[in-house]
Amino acid sequence: MAIEDKTLLTEDEIRAEVADLEGWEYLEDTKELQRVWHFEKFVPTMAFVRRLTEIMDENNHHSDIGLNSRTKTLTVTVTTHSENAVTRADLDFAGAVNRG
């Protein structure tokens, strides 16, 4: 199990790194990273959620997952709650999700 790196980052550092994370955006007002996926079928969506839970456990970092069946979207939002900020752990998690 990975150890979370809760190093605080500046807004500029976060923006620079998020620019290299395909699909992710930095929500400045809530201090979160977020990515939205669109799925046409329910079964692949749930398979992706299962993989997300594995990535969460591997990284010892757990995100919020929102599933909207009307819009066929899955939203992942991550922040370090104990710091009320985006930390290195959040960016590492987003990168791990992108690598699958």
PyMOL CGO cylinders between C-alpha atoms (Angstrom):
from pymol import cmd
from pymol.cgo import CYLINDER

trace = [
    CYLINDER, 0.00, 0.00, 0.00, 1.34, 3.40, -0.95, 0.3, 1, 1, 1, 1, 1, 1,
    CYLINDER, 1.34, 3.40, -0.95, 1.92, 6.14, 1.59, 0.3, 1, 1, 1, 1, 1, 1,
    CYLINDER, 1.92, 6.14, 1.59, 0.10, 9.36, 0.79, 0.3, 1, 1, 1, 1, 1, 1,
    CYLINDER, 0.10, 9.36, 0.79, 2.29, 12.38, 0.12, 0.3, 1, 1, 1, 1, 1, 1,
    CYLINDER, 2.29, 12.38, 0.12, 0.26, 15.22, 1.59, 0.3, 1, 1, 1, 1, 1, 1,
    CYLINDER, 0.26, 15.22, 1.59, 2.70, 17.90, 0.47, 0.3, 1, 1, 1, 1, 1, 1,
    CYLINDER, 2.70, 17.90, 0.47, 0.81, 21.15, -0.07, 0.3, 1, 1, 1, 1, 1, 1,
    CYLINDER, 0.81, 21.15, -0.07, 1.19, 22.75, -3.48, 0.3, 1, 1, 1, 1, 1, 1,
    CYLINDER, 1.19, 22.75, -3.48, 0.77, 26.28, -4.71, 0.3, 1, 1, 1, 1, 1, 1,
    CYLINDER, 0.77, 26.28, -4.71, -2.07, 27.17, -7.07, 0.3, 1, 1, 1, 1, 1, 1,
    CYLINDER, -2.07, 27.17, -7.07, 0.49, 27.62, -9.87, 0.3, 1, 1, 1, 1, 1, 1,
    CYLINDER, 0.49, 27.62, -9.87, 2.02, 24.19, -9.22, 0.3, 1, 1, 1, 1, 1, 1,
    CYLINDER, 2.02, 24.19, -9.22, -1.40, 22.56, -9.27, 0.3, 1, 1, 1, 1, 1, 1,
    CYLINDER, -1.40, 22.56, -9.27, -2.43, 24.30, -12.51, 0.3, 1, 1, 1, 1, 1, 1,
    CYLINDER, -2.43, 24.30, -12.51, 0.85, 23.35, -14.20, 0.3, 1, 1, 1, 1, 1, 1,
    CYLINDER, 0.85, 23.35, -14.20, 0.54, 19.69, -13.28, 0.3, 1, 1, 1, 1, 1, 1,
    CYLINDER, 0.54, 19.69, -13.28, -3.17, 19.43, -14.08, 0.3, 1, 1, 1, 1, 1, 1,
    CYLINDER, -3.17, 19.43, -14.08, -2.39, 20.74, -17.57, 0.3, 1, 1, 1, 1, 1, 1,
    CYLINDER, -2.39, 20.74, -17.57, -0.47, 17.48, -18.12, 0.3, 1, 1, 1, 1, 1, 1,
    CYLINDER, -0.47, 17.48, -18.12, -3.26, 15.25, -16.74, 0.3, 1, 1, 1, 1, 1, 1,
    CYLINDER, -3.26, 15.25, -16.74, -5.58, 14.48, -19.64, 0.3, 1, 1, 1, 1, 1, 1,
    CYLINDER, -5.58, 14.48, -19.64, -9.22, 15.13, -18.80, 0.3, 1, 1, 1, 1, 1, 1,
    CYLINDER, -9.22, 15.13, -18.80, -8.68, 16.49, -15.28, 0.3, 1, 1, 1, 1, 1, 1,
    CYLINDER, -8.68, 16.49, -15.28, -9.50, 20.00, -14.16, 0.3, 1, 1, 1, 1, 1, 1,
    CYLINDER, -9.50, 20.00, -14.16, -8.70, 21.95, -11.03, 0.3, 1, 1, 1, 1, 1, 1,
    CYLINDER, -8.70, 21.95, -11.03, -11.74, 23.38, -9.27, 0.3, 1, 1, 1, 1, 1, 1,
    CYLINDER, -11.74, 23.38, -9.27, -10.24, 26.38, -7.51, 0.3, 1, 1, 1, 1, 1, 1,
    CYLINDER, -10.24, 26.38, -7.51, -13.33, 27.30, -5.51, 0.3, 1, 1, 1, 1, 1, 1,
    CYLINDER, -13.33, 27.30, -5.51, -13.60, 23.87, -3.85, 0.3, 1, 1, 1, 1, 1, 1,
    CYLINDER, -13.60, 23.87, -3.85, -9.89, 22.97, -4.02, 0.3, 1, 1, 1, 1, 1, 1,
    CYLINDER, -9.89, 22.97, -4.02, -10.54, 19.68, -5.82, 0.3, 1, 1, 1, 1, 1, 1,
    CYLINDER, -10.54, 19.68, -5.82, -9.44, 17.82, -8.93, 0.3, 1, 1, 1, 1, 1, 1,
    CYLINDER, -9.44, 17.82, -8.93, -12.23, 16.47, -11.10, 0.3, 1, 1, 1, 1, 1, 1,
    CYLINDER, -12.23, 16.47, -11.10, -12.66, 14.37, -14.20, 0.3, 1, 1, 1, 1, 1, 1,
    CYLINDER, -12.66, 14.37, -14.20, -15.83, 13.33, -16.00, 0.3, 1, 1, 1, 1, 1, 1,
    CYLINDER, -15.83, 13.33, -16.00, -16.20, 10.26, -18.21, 0.3, 1, 1, 1, 1, 1, 1,
    CYLINDER, -16.20, 10.26, -18.21, -19.09, 9.47, -20.57, 0.3, 1, 1, 1, 1, 1, 1,
    CYLINDER, -19.09, 9.47, -20.57, -20.27, 5.88, -20.97, 0.3, 1, 1, 1, 1, 1, 1,
    CYLINDER, -20.27, 5.88, -20.97, -22.93, 4.52, -23.30, 0.3, 1, 1, 1, 1, 1, 1,
    CYLINDER, -22.93, 4.52, -23.30, -23.54, 1.26, -21.41, 0.3, 1, 1, 1, 1, 1, 1,
    CYLINDER, -23.54, 1.26, -21.41, -23.93, 0.52, -17.71, 0.3, 1, 1, 1, 1, 1, 1,
    CYLINDER, -23.93, 0.52, -17.71, -21.76, -2.62, -17.52, 0.3, 1, 1, 1, 1, 1, 1,
    CYLINDER, -21.76, -2.62, -17.52, -18.55, -0.93, -18.77, 0.3, 1, 1, 1, 1, 1, 1,
    CYLINDER, -18.55, -0.93, -18.77, -19.24, 1.92, -16.36, 0.3, 1, 1, 1, 1, 1, 1,
    CYLINDER, -19.24, 1.92, -16.36, -19.37, -0.45, -13.41, 0.3, 1, 1, 1, 1, 1, 1,
    CYLINDER, -19.37, -0.45, -13.41, -16.24, -2.26, -14.60, 0.3, 1, 1, 1, 1, 1, 1,
    CYLINDER, -16.24, -2.26, -14.60, -14.49, 1.11, -14.60, 0.3, 1, 1, 1, 1, 1, 1,
    CYLINDER, -14.49, 1.11, -14.60, -15.77, 1.83, -11.07, 0.3, 1, 1, 1, 1, 1, 1,
    CYLINDER, -15.77, 1.83, -11.07, -14.34, -1.51, -9.92, 0.3, 1, 1, 1, 1, 1, 1,
    CYLINDER, -14.34, -1.51, -9.92, -10.97, -0.55, -11.40, 0.3, 1, 1, 1, 1, 1, 1,
    CYLINDER, -10.97, -0.55, -11.40, -11.18, 2.85, -9.69, 0.3, 1, 1, 1, 1, 1, 1,
    CYLINDER, -11.18, 2.85, -9.69, -11.66, 1.17, -6.32, 0.3, 1, 1, 1, 1, 1, 1,
    CYLINDER, -11.66, 1.17, -6.32, -8.54, -0.93, -6.95, 0.3, 1, 1, 1, 1, 1, 1,
    CYLINDER, -8.54, -0.93, -6.95, -6.56, 2.21, -7.79, 0.3, 1, 1, 1, 1, 1, 1,
    CYLINDER, -6.56, 2.21, -7.79, -7.87, 3.87, -4.63, 0.3, 1, 1, 1, 1, 1, 1,
    CYLINDER, -7.87, 3.87, -4.63, -6.70, 0.95, -2.50, 0.3, 1, 1, 1, 1, 1, 1,
    CYLINDER, -6.70, 0.95, -2.50, -3.33, 0.74, -4.29, 0.3, 1, 1, 1, 1, 1, 1,
    CYLINDER, -3.33, 0.74, -4.29, -2.73, 4.45, -3.65, 0.3, 1, 1, 1, 1, 1, 1,
    CYLINDER, -2.73, 4.45, -3.65, -4.34, 4.56, -0.19, 0.3, 1, 1, 1, 1, 1, 1,
    CYLINDER, -4.34, 4.56, -0.19, -6.26, 7.58, -1.45, 0.3, 1, 1, 1, 1, 1, 1,
    CYLINDER, -6.26, 7.58, -1.45, -10.02, 7.59, -1.85, 0.3, 1, 1, 1, 1, 1, 1,
    CYLINDER, -10.02, 7.59, -1.85, -12.00, 9.88, -4.11, 0.3, 1, 1, 1, 1, 1, 1,
    CYLINDER, -12.00, 9.88, -4.11, -15.66, 10.74, -4.44, 0.3, 1, 1, 1, 1, 1, 1,
    CYLINDER, -15.66, 10.74, -4.44, -17.47, 9.00, -7.29, 0.3, 1, 1, 1, 1, 1, 1,
    CYLINDER, -17.47, 9.00, -7.29, -20.71, 10.26, -8.80, 0.3, 1, 1, 1, 1, 1, 1,
    CYLINDER, -20.71, 10.26, -8.80, -22.74, 8.26, -11.30, 0.3, 1, 1, 1, 1, 1, 1,
    CYLINDER, -22.74, 8.26, -11.30, -25.51, 9.95, -13.28, 0.3, 1, 1, 1, 1, 1, 1,
    CYLINDER, -25.51, 9.95, -13.28, -27.57, 7.48, -15.31, 0.3, 1, 1, 1, 1, 1, 1,
    CYLINDER, -27.57, 7.48, -15.31, -29.53, 10.27, -17.03, 0.3, 1, 1, 1, 1, 1, 1,
    CYLINDER, -29.53, 10.27, -17.03, -26.46, 11.95, -18.52, 0.3, 1, 1, 1, 1, 1, 1,
    CYLINDER, -26.46, 11.95, -18.52, -24.46, 8.68, -18.67, 0.3, 1, 1, 1, 1, 1, 1,
    CYLINDER, -24.46, 8.68, -18.67, -21.57, 10.30, -16.84, 0.3, 1, 1, 1, 1, 1, 1,
    CYLINDER, -21.57, 10.30, -16.84, -19.22, 9.21, -14.11, 0.3, 1, 1, 1, 1, 1, 1,
    CYLINDER, -19.22, 9.21, -14.11, -17.52, 11.97, -12.14, 0.3, 1, 1, 1, 1, 1, 1,
    CYLINDER, -17.52, 11.97, -12.14, -14.47, 11.47, -9.95, 0.3, 1, 1, 1, 1, 1, 1,
    CYLINDER, -14.47, 11.47, -9.95, -13.54, 14.23, -7.53, 0.3, 1, 1, 1, 1, 1, 1,
    CYLINDER, -13.54, 14.23, -7.53, -10.46, 14.11, -5.33, 0.3, 1, 1, 1, 1, 1, 1,
    CYLINDER, -10.46, 14.11, -5.33, -8.98, 16.33, -2.64, 0.3, 1, 1, 1, 1, 1, 1,
    CYLINDER, -8.98, 16.33, -2.64, -7.08, 15.80, 0.59, 0.3, 1, 1, 1, 1, 1, 1,
    CYLINDER, -7.08, 15.80, 0.59, -9.81, 16.43, 3.14, 0.3, 1, 1, 1, 1, 1, 1,
    CYLINDER, -9.81, 16.43, 3.14, -7.43, 16.64, 6.10, 0.3, 1, 1, 1, 1, 1, 1,
    CYLINDER, -7.43, 16.64, 6.10, -5.59, 19.52, 4.40, 0.3, 1, 1, 1, 1, 1, 1,
    CYLINDER, -5.59, 19.52, 4.40, -8.65, 21.08, 2.72, 0.3, 1, 1, 1, 1, 1, 1,
    CYLINDER, -8.65, 21.08, 2.72, -6.46, 21.36, -0.36, 0.3, 1, 1, 1, 1, 1, 1,
    CYLINDER, -6.46, 21.36, -0.36, -5.08, 19.55, -3.37, 0.3, 1, 1, 1, 1, 1, 1,
    CYLINDER, -5.08, 19.55, -3.37, -1.85, 17.80, -2.39, 0.3, 1, 1, 1, 1, 1, 1,
    CYLINDER, -1.85, 17.80, -2.39, 0.76, 15.69, -4.13, 0.3, 1, 1, 1, 1, 1, 1,
    CYLINDER, 0.76, 15.69, -4.13, -1.37, 12.61, -3.25, 0.3, 1, 1, 1, 1, 1, 1,
    CYLINDER, -1.37, 12.61, -3.25, -4.28, 13.96, -5.30, 0.3, 1, 1, 1, 1, 1, 1,
    CYLINDER, -4.28, 13.96, -5.30, -2.13, 14.57, -8.37, 0.3, 1, 1, 1, 1, 1, 1,
    CYLINDER, -2.13, 14.57, -8.37, -0.52, 11.14, -7.98, 0.3, 1, 1, 1, 1, 1, 1,
    CYLINDER, -0.52, 11.14, -7.98, -3.97, 9.57, -7.75, 0.3, 1, 1, 1, 1, 1, 1,
    CYLINDER, -3.97, 9.57, -7.75, -5.19, 11.39, -10.89, 0.3, 1, 1, 1, 1, 1, 1,
    CYLINDER, -5.19, 11.39, -10.89, -2.11, 10.19, -12.75, 0.3, 1, 1, 1, 1, 1, 1,
    CYLINDER, -2.11, 10.19, -12.75, -2.70, 6.61, -11.59, 0.3, 1, 1, 1, 1, 1, 1,
    CYLINDER, -2.70, 6.61, -11.59, -6.31, 6.77, -12.79, 0.3, 1, 1, 1, 1, 1, 1,
    CYLINDER, -6.31, 6.77, -12.79, -5.16, 7.99, -16.20, 0.3, 1, 1, 1, 1, 1, 1,
    CYLINDER, -5.16, 7.99, -16.20, -2.65, 5.13, -16.42, 0.3, 1, 1, 1, 1, 1, 1,
    CYLINDER, -2.65, 5.13, -16.42, -5.48, 2.74, -15.57, 0.3, 1, 1, 1, 1, 1, 1,
]
cmd.load_cgo(trace, "trace")
